[in-house]
């Protein structure tokens, strides 16, 4: 399905807003170094998530229960670029 995509993609977290957990998915056109991080809206790093680095679509469950209610930014960094998405945590 994603064979024609030539750039890194970060998809919206599902569900969003999230209460206890959310699915984070992204596409890598080639295998390589990946850094997935969660920031608060003040730019403070909340957590670095262990993320798969395989070519294609990668998905992981992220536990949001440990986060305070509010807005966060999920940032995917690769040698080919940086993508950011918004995540809302509800309690």
C-alpha positions in Angstrom: 0.0 0.0 0.0 2.7 2.5 1.0 5.3 1.4 -1.6 4.8 4.7 -3.6 5.5 6.9 -0.6 9.0 8.4 -0.9 9.2 10.4 2.4 8.9 9.8 6.1 5.3 10.0 7.3 4.0 10.3 10.9 0.3 9.5 11.1 -2.3 10.8 13.6 -2.3 8.9 16.9 -5.4 6.8 17.4 -7.4 7.4 19.5 -6.7 11.1 19.9 -7.7 12.3 22.5 -6.4 9.3 24.4 -7.1 8.3 28.0 -4.9 5.2 28.7 -3.1 4.4 25.5 -2.9 5.4 21.9 -1.5 3.8 18.7 1.4 5.7 17.0 2.1 4.8 13.4 4.7 6.0 10.9 6.1 5.2 7.5 9.8 4.9 6.7 10.8 4.7 3.0 14.0 2.8 4.1 15.3 1.3 7.3 17.4 3.6 9.4 17.8 5.4 12.7 14.6 6.5 14.3 14.0 8.7 17.4 10.4 9.0 18.6 9.9 11.6 21.4 7.0 13.1 23.4 7.2 16.8 24.4 4.9 19.0 26.4 3.8 22.3 24.8 6.6 24.2 26.7 9.2 22.1 24.6 10.2 19.9 27.5 11.1 16.3 26.7 8.6 14.0 28.5 9.8 10.7 27.1 11.8 9.0 24.4 10.0 6.0 23.1 11.7 2.8 21.9 10.6 2.8 18.2 11.0 0.2 15.4 13.3 1.3 12.6 12.2 -1.1 9.8 11.3 0.0 6.3 7.5 0.4 5.8 4.7 1.1 8.2 5.6 0.8 11.9 3.1 0.9 14.7 3.3 0.8 18.5 1.0 1.2 21.5 2.0 4.1 23.7 0.8 4.2 27.3 -0.6 7.7 28.0 -1.9 6.8 31.5 1.3 8.2 33.0 0.9 11.6 31.4 -1.0 14.5 32.9 -4.1 15.7 31.2 -3.2 18.1 28.4 -1.6 18.6 25.0 1.6 17.0 23.8 3.7 16.8 20.6 4.9 13.5 19.2 8.1 14.0 17.2 9.6 11.5 14.8 13.2 12.2 13.8 15.1 10.4 11.1 18.1 11.2 9.0 15.6 12.1 6.2 13.6 14.6 8.3 11.4 15.4 11.3 7.6 15.1 11.5 5.4 16.2 14.4 1.9 15.5 15.4 -0.4 16.7 18.2 -1.6 14.4 21.0 -4.3 15.3 23.5 -4.4 13.3 26.8 -7.7 13.1 28.6 -8.3 11.7 32.1 
